[in-house]
């Protein structure tokens, strides 16, 4: 994936991006000095926490933009466009903890029967995407660990994130994908 140095650079860019947006209302210009490896198209999520509580989390599951560009875009989205939370304010900026997760490309999990998904998922390593029709939910790898979820509960919570019933992963019309993530704080 990417080096620790590049990952820390992304965390700093996420912070600078949000602060710049708070001060000017404008998107941060692409810096000149970023590590060249961040030109690679990668899935990226920016997570904001305040007092260990989720405060915003938005990202790209698919590698559609260079990592540096994706980080700037999703940092703004996590701070100001996550529909679950009000916009981040200048007063709370200093209280935020910043996390950037860089993702591998999601891979569909092929199984003969849906109950075999449980054997194909490793808690702490894999994140999940569940898709049924137009409904799609994603949970990052750290969500299972932070919430002490086993494989079945992780599948159920990913279904609920998609807005479908918790047992939808057992439906053969449902697709389950896994991916891995590098977490930088």
Secondary structure, DSSP 4 states (H G I P E B T S, - for coil): ---HHHHHHHHHHHHHHHHHHHHHSSPPPPPSSS-GGGGSB-EEEEEEEETTEEEEEEEESS--SBHHHHHHHHHHHHHHT-TTSPPP-HHHHTTEEEEEEEEPPPEEPP-SSGGGHHHH--TTTEEEEEEETTEEEEE-HHHHHHTT--HHHHHHHHHHHTTS-TTGGGSTT-EEEEEEEEEE-
